[in-house]
């Protein structure tokens, strides 16, 4: 069905009568009633809206009935179902949310990976004895040859990980933290004791994983 909307020009149109305006309005009202009353058309509109939002209508419906997550969680996350309740005989649930797996959970997104704050970090060839990002006498390299510089470090949660070198680490480009939950998504809170002269003893800063580990 095609709906034609007539747009009046700045000049008067002698053929555009009040009766014709009423007919066009009736046609528009009829179209609105069809779209609102037809289940197939309502389903089509719901699917269209869902596609625009990036979520299928069935996923939204299932989340409302089961409390499951609308989108698939990452490898280092799990779905925490939303609370459900019944009202007027109908079960309604809040949508679930993706929450991080326990720090240290093995992951495969990167070789020899370990979960940190919901992201998979490489352990690379870092030795288990690493305690701080700025090792003595020098930091321990873990990046692939010819790529960005990466060094080994230990997260606040106790995991040895391979991290992208931060040139301005001590200039405040990497924020101080207590746990990886304090850091931006995809970063880990890392022990940087001995790195920055102005930092308190035992300081930790947020750092990103090495993109090209050994």
Buried (B, 14 or more C-beta within 10 A) or exposed (E): EEEEEEEEEEEEEEEEEEEEEEEBEEBEEEEEEEEEEEEEEEEEBBEEEBEEEEBBBEBBEBBBEBBBBBBEBBBBBBBEBBEEEEEEEEEBBEBBBBEBBEBEBEBEBBEBBBBBBBBBBBBBBBEEEBEBBBBEEEBBBBBBEEEEBBBBBBBBBEBBBBBBBBEEBBEEEBEBBEBBEBBEEBBBBBBBBBBBEEBEEEBBBBBBBBBBBB
